[in-house]
Each structure stands twice: as C-alpha cells, then as structure tokens.
C-alpha cells in the first residue's frame, strides 16, 4: 500500500475521532461566545423581536457602574478568603493522611465525601444548619446561654457562604495525596542524612515537588470561586423567582449581578457585556498566574526542554 494512501487513512481516522470534540467545542463554546458577544453590542431585552445596535456602550456602562464594581469587590474578597484557605487546608490534610494514621482509609473517605455532594444539596444543608429558629448553630449557642443570630441576613450570610465554599475541600486533598505518592523517597532520605528536620524536608523536597499541582489548584480554585453563583443564590431568604432579588447584599457576587441583569431586569445586552469582560479578566488573571509562577514552580522535566526535543 502506498505511503500516501496510509497517510490519508490516518488523517481521516484522526478527524473522525476528534470530530465529536470539535463539534462540541464549536457548538457549546465558540458559538455561545460569539452569540453573547453579538448580543453585548445591542440593547436587546431578551423578549422583544427587535433591538438596536449600541456598539460598545454596554461595555462603557459596565466599567462605570458602581454596582458592578461593588459585586466584583465582593467576589474578589471571597476569592482572597477561599483560595488560600482551600489550597493550604487541602495540602495540610493530604500530608497528614499520607502518613501513618489510624483508620487512614476511613478518614480519607470521610474527608472526600463532601466533595461529591451536589452543590445544591450542600447549600441547602448549610442553610438549614444556620437557620435562625431550627439551625444547629443557634442550637449550640443556646446551650451556652447565647442569643440566636439571624445568620442568613446582613453581613453574617457571607460567613455562611464561606462555609459552603470550604465544604468541598476534600477534592483538593485527593489530588495532593496522589501527588505525594510521586515525591522522591531518595531525596527525602538524602535530606534526612544531611540532618534536615521534617519541616526542612517538607520545604526543600515535598513543596517543590508539589508546586505544579499547587499551581493547578490555585488557578482552578480561583476560577471556580470567581464564578460562584448557586450557593449565593440558594442562601437567599426567599425562594423561587424572587430569590435573585432577595439575595443579601453581602452575597451579591458578580455572577448574581449578571443573573439579575439577565432575568430580573431583562438587560441581555448589558449582562452579555458583563460576562465578556469577566471572561477577558479571567484569561488575564490566569496568564498572570503562569507568569508569576515561573520562578516558584518546579517541574521534573523543564517544559522548554521537552519542547526542544524533536
């Protein structure tokens, strides 16, 4: 069989196998992005058949809207709390569970279980726990003679949102546990022979080996927190369509604001502009993470060396 025929068959087979992915990318990613960008240049309300082009007016309004900046500030504050705590807690628990611990398999299972609980169920469970009248938290406070606190209103509801977000820290624990299995035992033994303490071995051997995983966790956790929506919405004291407008101000994060613009105020063009600016901001933030991590992340094989090989 001629080489050209084999090459054509290989090319055909390649495109057949990647076609589902290509179709999914085009239909579920590229087309929605392009469609949303087109809407962002209009004043469409989502209902009327007609609309008018407004160009970049929506983008200008988003960048000068104090409410948008307020929701971005809350989202940034949430990320500043959740991301470091999640990464540090998952790493610490992974190191503990990687050692000789009684009932280790059971502890690993218990810590990971919350990560597989659906977000809706987790949010509703924590909402019940912090309920003013029947919640477990106020029940414990009453045992010490303390007054009940209305956790789901005011600034206190932000603490409940933090608790919900930290509930699934077990997912990061599993990732770190898997990474710890690949840490060089020989390097630990060599450091121990040189007189390094356990803490020094952790800083000099374990942490550099885990740095690519930690970078991955920082980026994915940051993106996930910035897109927080379901927990903040379900912690609203109202239910049904009124829930979006009843979300306490402390929990009005960016995606809640976007949802309200879409479905409460029917400002589809404005909300689409918000999402596109947010998309660009996340891209820039991700790029900044990779840029900053250049001197702090250590790979077993330098990516530049791997690219240089034929």
GUTOR-39454 format. One record per residue: residue in three letters; y, x, z of N, C-alpha, C in turn. Coordinates in pm, whole numbers, plus 50000, padded with zeros to 5 digits. Layout:
ALAYXZYXZYXZ ...
***
This chain:
UNK498815008550000500005000050000501255008850000 UNK502215005649917503415013749905504225013450034 UNK504905024750059505715025850181506825015350183 UNK507405012550066508485002650061507994988750100 UNK506754985450060506184972450097505974971450248 UNK505474982250307505264982550452506594981150525 UNK507614988050476508934987250539509494973150532 UNK509294966550416509794952850403509074943550499 UNK507754945450514506994936950606507434939250751 UNK507664951850783508114954750919509484948550945 UNK510374949450846511704943550861511594928350875 UNK510694922250793510514907750801509974903750937 UNK508964910850985508384907751117509414909451228 UNK510234919851214511264922051315512204910151323 UNK512694905451209513644894351209512984881251253 UNK511704879651224511004867651270510944867451423 UNK510644879051482510504879651627511854878251699 UNK512924883551639514224882751707514994870151671 UNK514494862251576515204850451533515494840551647 UNK514524837551737514844828451849516014833551933 UNK516014846751960517104852352038518424851451962 UNK518384854551832519604853951753520154839751748 UNK519274829951726519724815951723520294811751856 UNK519614815651966520104812252099521464818452126 UNK521644830952084522924837752105524034831052026 UNK523754827651902524774821351818525114807351866 UNK524084799251893524304785251928524774783252072 UNK524304791852163524594789752305525634799252362 UNK526054809252285527044818652336528234819952241 UNK527974824552119529074827252026529794814351986 UNK529024804051948529664791451908530464784952021 UNK529904783752144530714778052252531984786052281 UNK531884799452274533074807652298534134805052191 UNK533704804752066534654802251957535244788151967 UNK534404778352001534864764552013535894763252125 UNK535594769552239536524769052352537834775852318 UNK537764786852243538994793752204539834784752113 UNK539164777852020539894768651934540574757652013 UNK539864751952110540444741352193541624746652274 UNK541514759452319542574765152402543904766152329 UNK543884764852198545114765652119545674751852089 UNK545134741452155545574727752132545944721052264 UNK546434708852253546734700852373545724689352387 UNK544514691152336543514680552337543194676352479 UNK543044663152500542754657952633541284654552652 UNK540444657652551539024655152564538584641252526 UNK539534632252502539204618252471539824614052339 UNK541094616552322541804612152203541274619352079 UNK541164612151968540684618651844541704628551788 UNK542964626651820543994635351767544464645551868 UNK545034656351817545614666751902546594674751817 UNK547374682751883548314691251812548134705751856 UNK548404714851765548284729051794549494733551875 UNK549204741051980550284746152065550274761352069 UNK549374767551994549324782151989548954788152123 UNK549734797852167549454804952291550174798852411 UNK550684786652394551434780352503550574778352627 UNK549324774252607548434772352723548224785352799 UNK548064796352726547854809352791549094813352871 UNK550274810752815551514813752886551634805453013 UNK551264792553002551344783753118550364787953228 UNK549174792353188548184796753287548714808853363 UNK549294818253291549744830753354550964828653442 UNK551644817553427552834814853509552634803453607 UNK551404798253616551114787053706550804792253846 UNK551594788953948551314793954084550004788654140 UNK549594776554100548324771154149547144779354097 UNK547234783653971546174791953915546084805253988 UNK547224811454015547214824154088546714822354231 UNK547004810754290546504808154426544984807054426 UNK544424800154326542974798954319542334812354288 UNK542994820554206542484833954178542504842654304 UNK543534840954385543634848654510542484844854604 UNK542204831954614541074827754700539764833254646 UNK539604832954515538374838254454538254853154480 UNK539354860454465539324874754493539004877754638 UNK539574869854730539274871654873537804869054901 UNK537254858654838535834855754855534984867354806 UNK535344873054692534584884454638534694896554729 UNK535884898954786536074910354875535224909155002 UNK534924896855041534074894755159532604895255121 UNK532234887855017530824885954985530184898354925 UNK530854904954832530214915954758529834927554849 UNK530744933354928530324944455014529304940555119 UNK529474928555176528514924255279527134922155219 UNK527074916055101525784913555036525084926555000 UNK525824935954939525224948554898524784956655020 UNK525644957455121525294965255241524134958955317 UNK524164945655332523094938955406521764939955334 UNK521764938255203520514939155127519934953155132 UNK520814963255128520354977055137519804980055276 UNK520524975955379520064978455515518744971755546 UNK518604959155507517344951955531516204958155450 UNK516494962655328515454968855247514964981755311 UNK515884989855364515485002355429514624999455551 UNK515004989255629514224985655747512814980755708 UNK512764972255606511474966455567510634976155486 UNK511214987255445510444997455374509705006655471 UNK510085006055596509425014255698508235007155759 UNK507745012855868506595007155938507074996656037 UNK507004984155993507474972956074506304963456096 UNK506174958556217505124948956248505354936156168 UNK504284930956108504364918656029505334920555911 UNK505264932355847506214935655742506164926055625 UNK504974922655580504854913455466505464899855498 UNK505254895255620505814882455661507334882655664 UNK507914893655717509364894855720509944895255579 UNK509264902355490509744902955352509764889055289 UNK508724881355315508654867755261509754858955317 UNK509954859655449510964851055514512364854455465 UNK512644867255444513984871255400514224867255255 UNK513154867455175513324864155033513354849155007 UNK512734841155093512644826755070513994820055043 UNK515054822855120516334816155091516844818754951 UNK516474830054890516974833354757516414824054650 UNK515294817554677514694808654577515014794054606 UNK515774791354712516194777654740517274773754640 UNK517174762254575518194758254478519574757954542 UNK520604762254469521964762654526522444749254581 UNK522074738454514522494725254562521874722354698 UNK520574724954712519894722454839520474731354950 UNK520754743954917521314753055017522684748255063 UNK523544744354969524884739855006524844727255091 UNK523984717755054523884705255131523294707755270 UNK522364717155278521784720555408522834726455501 UNK523614736055451524664741955533525774731955564 UNK526014722755474527004712355502526544703755619 UNK525254700955625524714693155737524754701355866 UNK524434714155857524444722755976525834723456039 UNK526874723455953528244724556004528934710956018 UNK528184700256007528764686956023529354685456163 UNK530504678756170531194677756299530414669656402 UNK529754658956357529114649756451527644652956477 UNK526894656656374525454658656392525014672756359 UNK525954681756331525594695256292525064703656406 UNK524184713156370523574721856471524594731256535 UNK525594735656459526574745056513527374738656626 UNK527854726656605528584719856712527654715856825 UNK526384713356794525414710356900525254722356992 UNK525204734456934525104746557016526374748757097 UNK527514746257034528784747757105528864738257225 UNK528334726057209528384716457320527564720957440 UNK526534729057416525734734157527526544743357618 UNK527584749357563528454758357640529764751657679 UNK529814738457662530994730957702532174732257608 UNK531924736457485533004738157387533174725557303 UNK534384722857262534674711057182534114712457041 UNK533844700956979533354701056841534464705356747 UNK534074712556644535014717356543534704710556411 UNK535734706056343535534699956211535504711256108 UNK534314716956086534174728856003534454726355856 UNK534354714055810534444711255668535854707455622 UNK536854710255707538234707955668539044720355706 UNK540254721255653541124732355688540574745755641 UNK541014756255708540584769655671539164772755715 UNK538624764655810537264767255859536214765755750 UNK536494757255650535494754755547535244767355463 UNK536194776455461535984789055389534864797055455 UNK534764796455589533684803355660532334797355625 UNK532314784155606531064777555567530664782055427 UNK531634783155338531364787855202530804802055204 UNK531344810555289530834824155303529384824055350 UNK529074815455447527704814455496526744810155386 UNK527174800555303526334796055193526104807355093 UNK527154814855063527034825554965526154836955014 UNK526144839555145525334850355201523894846055225 UNK523614833455207522294827955234521224834355147 UNK521554838055024520564843254930520524858354921 UNK520874865155030520914879755027519524885855003 UNK518474878055025517114883155008516784887554867 UNK517474882054767517234886254630517564900954610 UNK518664905454668519024919454661518084928354740 UNK517544922854849516584930554931515354934154850 UNK514854924754773513664927254691513944938054587 UNK515124937454524515474947554424515554961354487 UNK516174962354604516284975254671514944980354721 UNK514084971154764512744975254807511974981554690 UNK512084975354574511414980954457511974994754422 UNK513304996254435513915009254403513525019854505 UNK513355015954629512985025654732511605031554708 UNK510745024254639509415029254612509445041154515 UNK510545042454441510655053354342511425065454395 UNK511915064554518512635075954574511665087454597 UNK512035099354555511145110954560510755114554704 UNK509465114054731508955118054863509125133154882 UNK508955140754773509075155354781510475159454823 UNK511485152554772512855155954809513115152954957 UNK512565142055005512695138855148512025149655232 UNK510845153655191510125163855268510875177155265 UNK511435180655149512185193155140513425192655229 UNK514115181155229515295179855314514935180455462 UNK513775174755497513325175055636512995189255678 UNK512375196955590512065210955620513345219155638 UNK514405215255568515675222355582516425218255708 UNK515835209055785516465204955911517375193055901 UNK517345185555789518205173755774517715162455862 UNK518655155555925518325143956007518005132055918 UNK517405121455975517135109455893518385104055825 UNK519515103955895520745099055835521205108055721 UNK521085121155740521475130555634520565129255514 UNK519275126855538518345124855425518685112055350 UNK519105101955424519465089355359520675091355269 UNK521685098555320522905100655243522695109955124 UNK521855120455143521715130755040520605127954941 UNK519595119854979518445117454891518335102754851 UNK518255094054951518005079854922519165073354850 UNK520375074954904521525067954847521805072154702 UNK521805085054669521995088654526520915082854436 UNK519665082454484518585076954402518765062054378 UNK519385055154474519585040754462520915037054397 UNK521755046854368523095043854318523115035454190 UNK522205037654092522235028653974521925014154011 UNK520995012254105520654998654149521834992454223 UNK522515000454307523654995254381524794991454285 UNK524984999554180525994995954080525644982754012 UNK524374981153977523914968653917524184956854011 UNK523904958654140524124947854236525604944754252 UNK526434955054257527864952854272528404944754155 UNK528004948454033528524941653914528024927253907 UNK526714925253922526174911753910526634902654024 UNK526734908254145527194900154257528654896454240 UNK529464905854193530874902954169531044891954066 UNK530324893053955530424882753851529964869253905 UNK528864869253981528364856754037529354850454133 UNK529984858554219530934853154317532184847954247 UNK532654855154147533844850654075533604837154007 UNK532364834053975532044821353909531584810654009 UNK531854812654136531434803054238531984789154208 UNK531084779454208531504765654181530734755454264 UNK529404755354248528584745054312528744744654464 UNK528634755854536528784755054683530154749654724 UNK531214754454659532564749954696532734735054669 UNK532144730054562532254715854529531464707254627 UNK530244711354659529384703254745529824703354890 UNK530634713054930531154713055067532364703955082 UNK532754697354974533844687654979533444675855068 UNK534364670455148534024658955235533734646255157 UNK534214645455034533974633754950532744635854865 UNK532264625354804531114626054714531464619154583 UNK530644621754481530854615454352532044621354279 UNK532634613654187533744618854106534944623254190 UNK535094617454310536254620854392536104634354461 UNK534914640254454534674652754526535564664054477 UNK535814664554347536574675754290538004675954340 UNK538614664254358540004663854406540084664454557 UNK538934662954625538924663254772538504676754828 UNK538234686554741537854699854788538984705554873 UNK538704709754996539764715555080540444727255011 UNK541724729055040542494739354972541894753254990 UNK541324755955107540744769255133539584772355039 UNK538944761954985537804763854896538124761054749 UNK539384759554718539754756954578539794770154502 UNK538604775154474538474787654399538734784954251 UNK538704795454170539144794354032538324784153952 UNK537004784453965536184775353886536364760853929 UNK536694758454054537034744854098538304740354028 UNK539274749354018540514746153948540254743153801 UNK539394751053738539054748753597538404735053579 UNK537434732053666536724719253657537694707553675 UNK538634708953768539604698353791540494696453668 UNK540894707453605541724706353485540974699253373 UNK539684701953363538884695453258538704680553285 UNK538114677253400537574663853421538414655053513 UNK539344660753586540214652453669541564650053600 UNK542054660253527543364659053464543294658653312 UNK542094659853255541874658953110542764668753032 UNK542894680753084543674691253014542684701252956 UNK542024697152850540954705352793541494718352733 UNK542614717752666543174729852608543584739752715 UNK544244734752820544694743452929543504749553001 UNK542484741553031541314746553102540544756753018 UNK540474754552887539794764052800540534777352798 UNK541854776852802542644789152809542374796452941 UNK542234788953049541894794953178540574802453170 UNK539574796053109538264802353100538274814753012 UNK539024814352902539074826052814539764837752883 UNK540824835152955541494845953029540584851453139 UNK539824842553200538884846753304537774855253245 UNK537304851253127536264858753057536744872953027 UNK537954874252977538524887452947538704895553075 UNK539144888953183539344896053309538024901453363 UNK536954893653352535644898353399535144909953314 UNK535374909453183535004920653096535734933353137 UNK537034932153162537814943853202537364949153338 UNK537064939953429536614944153562535274951253554 UNK534374946153471533074952653453533234966453393 UNK534104967553293534374980653236534954990253337 UNK535814985253426536394993753530535324998653626 UNK534364990153659533264994253747532485005853685 UNK532175004553557531425015253490532255028053483 UNK533555026653462534415038453452534495045553588 UNK534695037853694534835043653827533535049853875 UNK532405043953831531095048453881530625061353816 UNK531395066853724530945078653651530565090353740 UNK531295092253850531035103553939530275099854064 UNK529955087254080529285082954202527875077754179 UNK527505075654054526165070554021525365081853959 UNK524155083854011523305094853965522045089053901 UNK521765093453779520595088753706519545099753700 UNK518285095653705517205105553694517285112853561 UNK517695105453457517925111253325519345107853285 UNK520135117853251521515115553211521525107253082 UNK522185095453082522215087152961522745094552840 UNK523685103952860524225111452747523175120652687 UNK522325126552775521245134952723520225126852645 UNK519945114852696518965106152629519475101952491 UNK520795099452481521345095452351521345107052253 UNK521425119152304521505130752215520155134352153 UNK519085129152215517755132452161517505124752032 UNK516775130951934516515123951808515515112851830 
***
